[in-house]
Every structure is written in structure tokens, then in C-alpha cells.
Amino acid sequence: MDFWQRYRAIDARDTRFDGQFYTAVRTTGIYCRPSCPARTPKAANVTFYETSAAAHEAGYRACKRCLPEAVPGTPAWNVRQDLAGRAMRLINDGVINREGVEGLAARLGYSARQLNRILGQELGAGPLSLARASRAQTARTLLVSTSMKLADIAFASGFSSVRQFNDTMVEVFAMTPTALRATARHHPAAAAATALTLSLPYREPFDPAIFSFLAVRAIPGIEAGTPTSYARTLRLPHGEARFHVTYDDGAPGRPLTLAIGAVDLRDLPALLSRVRRLFDLDADPVAIDTALAADPRLAAAAARAPGMRMPGAVDPQELLVRAMIGQQVTVAAARTALTQLSAVGGPSLVPGDGLDRLFPSPAEIAESGYSLLRGPQRRIDALRSAASALAGGELDFGYGDDLPGLEAKLLPLPGVGPWTVGYVAMRVLGAPDVFLANDAAVRNGIRALEPGTAPGTDPAPAGTLSPDFREVSPWRSYATMHLWRAAGSSKPVSREPHIPEKVMP
């Protein structure tokens, strides 16, 4: 968007752009979200910033009226596969809190000096400032949503001291933490620091079918799901965690609520980031649906299910294992195999919500977990080989990769082909423009949604539409989700959406 497109958005107070850019006003010294209800400032006094950190660096403070931090994030970090996008995914996952700028730079393959220079040019702020903005946002959420002690909030948000926490909140919001807490509309009841309930902001519309997608693949003891809820356990850098997300379509605001039953407070920023990625809460559904509706093959599907979300992953290594096991079998069969695999470690957590297990680590799978699997020996050997590489550190991938880098790391593995890489890219990187052309369910979905077969659509002239759906780029991953749904609804038994292109040796 250029300056005047953004200016028109703030003049219209368009909520779709909240979190995607920030409006700073020279005459007031504050920055706002695009939908701020205050009077539209003169264009000559406005500067737009890509991140709130850049506005902080320029000397602006957050607006107390519109609370620009209390919005969904930008989908740009998934759309952008450049260094800035990769760095922001890792910063949001808390890498700087755990490993510092040097650790972040090493993961991205740059020196700390290069990283500072590039992010300053691209985003208007360096990695430390971007991490500080992320900490401030997490702290504000905890202040207004929980009754945690201020010291606990400081360390849970990633600050190294209470004094640093206090200074940052005053600098960013021009309010003390206590004053910020007083702005909460509803004051929560007292609760333990490891039993938190938070509201998850997102952009409307929201299609809750993502809950069903996760529920049918849920592994007993590790996950549990319904059409409007999902719970699971997972490992985080400092320990285990358990969370539960619920969706209430009938409540005002159609809230998404996150309940955290157990977590090391140092892992809280990473958990919040991963839950948001899992449910694709930073997506811009209006932009996506508008692009999909322009394709006659997808117009009716997009109208029936506005706000389709693309499921993410809370653990990149786990997702690769699940993708490899799910190849060429039904969803039910993959779930059975994964349930067998999950028995390798036995119950490992205090039961809560019926969840008492963690997904097996790569080391556990490589050591003995593979022996619990049934099926072709070549597939089992391929999984064991991948798990061994992950456990030994020879294979390392995650949210900071781009698609070419992911291909370079995964394609040499036995049993991994282009489909597997594309599927992992969709769910781990949040890559929005992946089209799995050789996927059996995608082909079935295309046939089910052919122009002219759905009510209200007109056949497209022969040869005018590309077979790879490039017309809806950069949102082809969402087209894939619609095609999978169409294929599943047209058959009594759905199969895992995959036919591998690479035969395992």
C-alpha cells in the first residue's frame, strides 16, 4: 500500500488494517491503529510505520484511546519469505529472549551487525527494539486479562528486571503497569500464575472449521478437539505446557478464549505466538476471500465459508513426523498409527482435561518409537532416519526458514518429496502461496468445484484458468484448504490429502 491508500484506510477507520501498519501523528506525538476513532489527522502530519517498534524508535507513544497493541498481528511475516519476515517469526517465538541477538542472527545465517542494519532499513527498527515491542504487547495483554503479580508479568513477558518492565511500559504507553491494568473493562478473578485465561484477537470473519480439522487428527492423551474447541500438551524451550482454546459463536464479539493450564512463565510469549500461528489468527480474511472469490472455481466455496483459516503447527519437528506417517493412508489410519507411536514414553504429565502425554521427541522415536509402527518397512525406516537426524542436530528447521531453505533441508531425506515439503511449509512457515498440484484430494476438490457445477457460478471459457490457480496468488494455500474441504464433503470417507511424488528407497 502506498501513502494515500493507507491514508484512505485511516480516514475510513477500516479495522481490516489494524496491526498491519501504524499511524504516527507529529503534532500529538502518538501512534494509532488505522481504525482509531479520533479525528483523522492532516496528511501532512502523518507518518506510517510497518511496526510499532519503528514508531517507538521515532519517539512516538501508543494511543490510550485505540490501544494499537491490542490487535491481531500482520500477515506480512508469513507472506514475506525474506530476512525481515523470517526474523519476525523468530522474534515473535521468543528467540531473542532465549538466545539474544547473536542467537537470532546465527539462526538466520547473518552476523548481528548485518541483521541490525537490514532490519533497520526494512522495518525501521533493529531486533532488540522489535523484541521490546513484542514484550510490551505481551505484558499489556497479561495486565488487562489476568490478575498475575506485576513481577510475574515482567518475567513472563521476557523482561530481565521489574525496573526494565516498568520503564518500558511507561515509555511505550505513557502509563505505569498499574494504570494500564486499571483500563481493563473486566477485572479477572484471582488465579495462579500457571492458570491463565486470555482473549485472542483476530480479524473477522472467522470460519471455525479449523477446529474440526484439528479434532479429526487429534491424538488421544495429547490432543482433544470438538467443532468449537481444541486442547493439547506440548514441549516448549523451558518445559511442558497445556492449553485449551474455545470459540463461542453466540457470544458478543464471537470470542476466542485461550486457557493455559500449565506453563513455565518464561515460555509464555512462545506459547502465545504458537497458538496464534496454529489458528492463523493474524490472517487478513477479507483480502484472502476477495482474491478467492475472483476465481469462478472457488467463488461459491469462499462465499459458503468466509474466513477460512490455514492450520499452523506448534512444533515443527512434530509436524514433519505427522506428515510422513500420514502419507498414503486415511486420516483415521494416520491417527491410529500416531496413537500407537505416542505410547513410547507412557504418561508423563499430571492429567488435566484428559491429557497426560507429550508427543514423542525425535530421540524417543529414533530409539524405540519406530518399532511401534506398522506398515511398509521402507516408510518406517524413513521415519527413523528423519527422527535420528532431528535428534542428532543434523536436521534443524523451523519458523525462521524460507521455502527454498526448507526444500534444501527436507528433500534429501528418504521418503520426503515435494508434497511433504509443501505441506510442512504451509503449516510451519505459514506460507500462504503453496499449491499441492499432485495432491489427490486437491484434484478431487477441483472436480467438485468446477465452474458451472456449483449454483450461482458460470463456466469459465476453456483455457482461461490456470491449473495451478495462479490467479489467486499469493493465497493458493487457502485455495488448497477449500479444495480439501470440497473433496472431503463429496466422499463418505476422506483420505489424508496426499499422494507422495517421491518413492521411498
N, C-alpha and C positions, 0 to 999 in steps of 0.2 A: 504494500500500500504506500502511495506517495503522501506528501503532507496534506493535500486537500482532501484525499479520500478519508484520511484519519480525522481531519477537522470536521468533515460532514458527519462522521460516525459520532463524534462527541457532541455535535450540535443536535443530533437526533437522540442522544443518550442511549445508544444501542448497546444493550447488555451482552450481545454476542461477542463483543471485542474486549470485554473485561478480562484482564490478565494477559492479553495478547500485546498490549503496549500501554504506556503510561503517559499521562498529560501533565507536564510541568508548566506552571504559570509564574513568570518572572515577577510580576507585581505583588504576588502573595507569598512567594517562596514555598509553595506546597505543590505536591503532585497528587493526581487523582486517577481513578479508574475512568474509562470512557463514558460510563453511564452516570457519572456524578450528577446529582440533581441541582447543583449550584448553577448560577447563571453562566452561560457559555462565554469564556474569555475571548478577548480580541485576538485574532490570528497573529498579530504582530507580537503578542506577549507569550505565545505558546511555543514550547519545545517538546517534541515527542521522544520518548526513550523506549528501547527494546526491553529493558529490565528495570525493576525498582532499584536495583543496586546502582545502576547508572545514574538514576535520579538522586540517590543518596550521595554519590560521589560528586555530583554537581552542586550539592548544597541544599537540596530540597528536602522537606519533611512530608510525611504522609498526611493526607487529608483526614481530619477527625470525623467528617460528615459521611464520606463514602467508603472509608476503610479500604483502600485499594489492595491491601494484602489479603483480604478475606474473600478471595475469588478463586475460581479454578486457574490453573497454570495455562501456559500457552502450548498448543500442539506443535509449535515450531521445532521443539527439541527432538521430536520423532520424525518430522518431515525433513529437517536438516540432518544430513549424514556427514556434515563437515566437522571440523575440530570443535567449533562452538557448540553444536548440537550434542556431540559425544561428551564434551566436558560437562555440559549442564546436566545430562542424565546421571553422570557420576557424582557431581556435586549434590544433586537432589537426593542421591542414595547415601550421602554422608561420608564420601571418601575423604574429603579434606578433614573432617572431624577425626577420622581414624588414622589417616596416613599423612596428612599435611599436603602442602602444595607440591612438594617433591614427589610424594607418592602418586598424586594425581597426574603429574607430568610424566612420570615413568610409565604409568598405565597407558597413556596416550602416545608415548614414543617421542616426546619432546623434552627439552630442558625446561626448567622452571622459568627461566628468563624468556624463552621463546613463547611459552604459554601465556605469561603475563602480557607480553606485547600483543599477541594475536587476539586474545580475549578483550584487551583494552580497545583495540581497533574495531573488532566485530560487535562487541556488546556494550562498550562504554565503561567497563569496569573489569578489574582483574579478578582472579579466582578467589582471593580472600574476601573481597567485597561481595562477590556473588554468594559465597558461603555464608557471610554475615547476614545478608538479606534473607537467605533461606532459614537461618537460625531465628531471626526476628519473626518471620512468618509463623514458624512452628511455635515459638513462645507465645505469640499473640493468640493463636488457636487454643493453646492449653490454658492461658489466663482466662479466656471468656467461656471456655467449655468445661473446665474442671475446677475442683477445689484443691488441687495439689498445692503443696507449700511452694513458696516462691523459689527457695533454694533448689528444690527438686526440679522445678520447671527450668531453671537456669541450666542445670547439668543435663537434663533430658533434651534440651534444645541444642546442645553442643557447645555452650559457652564454657570457658575454662574457669570462670570465677563468677561469684554473685555480683561483684563490682562491675565486671565487664558486661554482664547481663543488664544491670541497671543503667549503665552509661549508654549502651546500645539502644535500649528501648526508648530512653529519653531523646537520644539523637534522631532516631528514625521516626518516632511517633509524637515527639514533643509531649509525652505523658509518661509518668512513672508506671511501673508494673501494677502497683496498687490502683492507680487511677484507670488504667486500661481494664483491669478486672471489674471495676465498678460500672463499665459501659455495657456489661453483659445484660441481655434482656431477661434471661432466666438464670438464676443462680443455682448451680447444681448442689445436690446434697453431698455431704462429706463422703469421700471414698478413698480407698487405699491407692497408693501411687501406681500400683500394678493392676488396678481395676478401673480403667478409664472408659468413658463414653464420649465420642466426638461426632459432630455432624460433618459430612463430607460434601463440600460444594461441587457442583457440576453445572454444565450448560444444558438447558432444555433444548429439544426433547430427549428423553431417556427411555430406551427400549429395554425392559427388564429381562428379555430373553437370554441375556448373558448369564443370569443365574441358572437357567435351565441347562445351558451349555456346560457350565461347571458342575452342576449337580449330577448329570448322567455320567460324568467322568470321575466322580468323587471316589476316593479310596477309603473304605471303612476304617475307622480308627484314626485316620489322618485328616479326612475331609468329611463334611456333611453339607448337603445342599437341598434347597427346595426352590420352587419358582420365584420366591421373593427373599431368599436368604442364603448365605454361604458362610461356613466356618471351617477353619483349618489350623493346623500346627505348622511351624516352620522353624528352621535354624536361621539365626542372624549372627553377625560377627561376634557378639558378646554373650550369646546364649540362645535358649529356645523361647518361642513366643506362641501365643494362641490368640486368635481374633475371630470376630463374628460380625458380618455385615448384613444389615436388613434394609429392605426397601418398603416404604409404606405409600402406596399409590393413592390411598384415600385421605391421607393427612394433608393439611395445608403446606404447600411448598414441596410436596412429594419427597420427603426427606430420605436420604441415605444415611444410615447411622452405623458407625464403627464402634464396637465394644471390644476392648482389649482386656483379655482375662489374665494374661501373664506376659511380661516383657521386662528385660533389663532396660532401665530408663535411658542408658546410653544408646540403645538400638531404636529408640522411638522415632527419630527422623527417618531412618531407613525403612522402618515398618510403614509409616505413613506414606512414604514415597512409593513403596512397592504395592500397597493396597490401591493407591490411585492408579498405578500402572496396570494392575490386574483388571480393574474395571474401566479402564480407558476414560478416566474422569476429566482429563484435560482436552478431550477431543472437541472439535467445533462441528456439532452435528448438522447445523443448518448449512454450512458450506459443503459438507460431505453429501448430504441429501440433495442439495441443489445440483451438484455435479452428477450424481447418480440418476436423478430424475430426467436429465437431458438425454440419457441413453434409453431408447424405447424398449430395450430388453430388460431394463431394471426399473423403469418408471413406476409400474404398478407395485413392485415389491417394496420400493422405497416409500411409497405412499402408505402401504399397509403397515410398515414397521419403521416409522420415523425414529431417528436417534439410535440406530444400530451401533453397538459397541464391539470393539475387537478385543477379545480376552488377552491379557498380558500374562506375565509369569512372575511369581515371587521368588523363584530360584532358577537361574539359567541352567545350571547343571542338571537339576531335576527334570526340566523341560526337555532337554536332549534325550535323557533316558526314556521318558514317556513317549516321545516321538518315535524313537527306534523300536520300542516294544509295540506301539500301536500300528506299525506298518502291516498292511495287507490283512488285517483282522477286523472283526466288528468292534464297535465301541464296547459292547458287553464283554467280549473276549479279552480286549486290552485291559479292561478294568479288573477282570478275574486274574490275569497274569500279574498286574501291578499289586493286587491284594496279596497274592502269594509272595511276591518279592518283598512286600512290606513286613513280612513275618521274620525277616532275617535278624532283626535286632530285638524283637519282642517289645512288650510295653515299656516305655521309657519315661513317661510323664505321669504326673498325678492326674487322674481322669478329670475331665471338665467338658461338658456338652457332649459326652460320649467319645471324646478324642483323647487318646492316650499314647499315640505313636508319633514318630517323626519319619518322614520319608528317608529311606536308607541312603547313607552317604556313598559317594563313589568308592571309597575304600571298602565299605561293607559289601557292596555289590561285587567288586573285583575279588574280594577274599572268599566269599561263600554264597552271596546272594544269587549269583547266576545259576547255581545248582538247583534253585527252587523253580526255575522256569521250565516250561515245556514248549515243544515246537522244534523247528529246524535247527540243527546244531550250529549251522553257519550263522544264524541270527543270534543265537546265544553267545557264540564266540565273538561276534562283532560287538555285542553289548559289553562283554567282559573286557575287550580290548579298549573300548572307549572309556569305560569306568576306570581302568588302570591308568590310562593317560591323564584323566582328570585328577585321580588321587595322587599321582606322582608329579603333577605340575607340568607335564609335557604339553597338555592341552589346557589353555586358560582363555575363556571368553566370557563376555558379559555385556552389561548395559553400555559400556564405553566403546564397543566395536561399531564399525560401519559394515555395510553389506559385502563389499569386496574383501575386507579383512576376515569376516565371518566365513565366507566361502573358502578362503585360503586355509583357514584352520580346520574346517569340518569336512570338506570334500575328500581329503586324503584318507579319512577314516573308512575302514571296511564297513559296508552296509549303509553308508550315508551318501545320498545323491542330491540332486538339485531340489527335489521336493522337500526333503528334510531340512536343508539349509533355508529354503524359503519359509517354511513353517516356523522354524526357530527365529528367523528374522522378524516375522510378523509378531510373535508373542514375546520375545525377549527384547528386541530393539524397538518394538512398536512401529516397525517400518510400514508406512501406510500404502505403499505402491507396489506390493508384491502380488503377482498373478500366477497361480499354480496351473499352468495351461494343461499339463498332462494328468491332472488330478481327476480320478474317475467321477467323484461327486460333483466337481465343477462342471464337467461335461454333461452330467445328468441334469444339473441345475440350469445350464444353458438351454437344453432341450425343453425343460419345464417352463422356462420364461421366454421362449422365442416370441418375438414381436407378432402380435396378432392372435396369440393363443390366450392372452390374458384380457379380461374385459377392460374396455376403455383404451386399449392400445392399438396402434396402427402398424401394419407391417412396414419395415424399413425397406427401401429399394435395395435390390440384390447387389451385394458387393460394396455397399457404402459403410458398413460397420466392420471394424477390425476384429479378428478372432481373439485378440489378446486384450480387448477392452481398453485400448489406449485412450479412447475418447474421455474416459472418466479419471485419467491420471491427474493428480497424484493420489487417488483414493481407491486404487484397484484392490487393496486388501479388504476394504469394506464391501466391494463388489463380490469378492470371494465369499465373505460371510453370508451375503444374501443368496448366493448360488448354493452354498451348503445347506442353508435353510430350505430353499426350494427343493433340492434333491431329497432331503430328509422327509419333507412333508408329502412327497409324491410316492413314497415307498413305505410299506408297513414296518420294515426293519432297516434301519440306517446303518451304514458301514462307516468306519473311520475314513475320513476323506483323503484317501491316498492310494496310489499305485506307484511304488518306487521305480525310478527310472534306471537306477544303477543296481545290477545284480550283485549280491554279495559274493565274494570269492570263497 
